[in-house]
Amino acid sequence: MKDIEGREDIDLLVDTFYGKVQKDAVIGPFFNDVAKVNWDEHLPHLKDFWEAGLFHTVGFKGNIIKTHQDLNAKSSMKKEHFDHWVALFSGTVDKLFQGPNAEAAKQKAWSMSVVIQMKI
C-alpha cells in the first residue's frame, strides 16, 4: 500500500470517506438531514481542507469551528458522534493508504475532533 502523496490521493480519501458518511446511520443524518449538505459543492472544500492540513497548501477558506457550532445548535453532537467519525475516517485511511502521511491524517482527524468538541 502507498502513502497519501498528493491531491489525487486526497481526492480518493475524501470521496471514499464521505461516500461512507452519507450512508452512515450514526453520523449521516447530521450531514444529510441537519446540515443538508450539497455534496457536489462541499466535497471540493473538504478536499482543499485535507490537502492544506497534510501538505500546507493554500486554498482552504472556511471556519470549521463556526460551522460545527452552528450545526450543534441545530442538533446536539455528542462525544460518541465524534468518536464514530474518527473511527470511520481512520478505517478509511487504513484501507487505502499506509505511511507517515496516512498516520498524520489520522492524527489530524483525532486532534480536530477534540478541538471541535471543546469549542462547541
N, C-alpha and C positions, 0 to 999 in steps of 0.2 A: 504494500500500500504506500502511496506517496503522501507527502505533506501538503498542506494548503500553501500554494506558491504564488497566487495572484488572483486577478479579478475573475477569471474563468472558474477557478475553484470556489471563490466566494459565491459566485452565481449558483453553482451546483449545490453548495451547502445551504444557502438561503432558500432556494427553490424547493429542495428536498425537505428541509425542516418545516418551513411554513406550509408546505403541502400536507404534512402530518398535523400541524397545529389546526388547520382549517377543519379537519375531520375529528379532532380530539374531543372527547366528551367532557374532559375536565376543564381545559382552558380555551377550547374552540369557541364557546359561547361569548367569552369576553371580546374576542376579535370579531366574530360574525354577527352577534346579536346586540352587544352593548356598544362597541366602537363602530360597528357597521363598516368595517374596513373595505375599501375598494382596493383589492389586491393588485390590480394592474397598475395603480398609482403608487401603492405603498411599497411593493417589493423593491423597486429601484432605490428608494430611500433606505430600506433595510440593508441592501447590498452596499450602498455608499457608507452606511454606518459601520458595517463589519470590515470593509476594506480600510476605512480610516483607522479603526481600532487596532487592526492587525498590522497594517503596513504604513501607517502615519501619512496617508494621502489626504488631500484636501478635496472636499466635495460634499460631505455630510453637513446639512444645515437642519437643525431641529433642536428641540429641548425634550429629551426623553423623560426627564423628571416631571415636568409640567404635564406632558401627555399622560403619564401614568397617574398623576394626582387627579387630573380631570376624569380619567376612566374610573379610578377608585371612588370618586364622588358619586358616580352613577351606579356602580356595583362593587361592593367591597371585595378587595383582593386579599387573600389570606396567605400565610406562610406556605401552606400546602400547595397553593396555586403556583407560587414562585418555585418551590422545590420540584414540582412536576415539570414546569417549563425548563428548568436547568437539566433535569434528568433526560427529558426528551431531546434537548439540544445536544447534550453530551453524548447520548446514544447515537444521534445522527452523525456527529463528528466521528465517533469511533467506527461507524460502519463505512465511512467514506475516506477517512484520512488517518495518517499516523505520522507523528513527528513533532518538533518543537512548536511550530505554528498551530498545529491542531491542539496541542496541550495549552498553548496561550489562549486560543479561542475558548476552550472550556473554562479556563480560569477567569477570563474576562466576563463570560456569561454568569458565572457564580458571583463574582465581585459586583457586577451590575445589579444582579437580583438583590443582593444585600443592601446596596446603596438605595435602590428604589424603595425597598421595604422600609428603610429608615426614614425616607423623605415623605412617604405617603402617610 
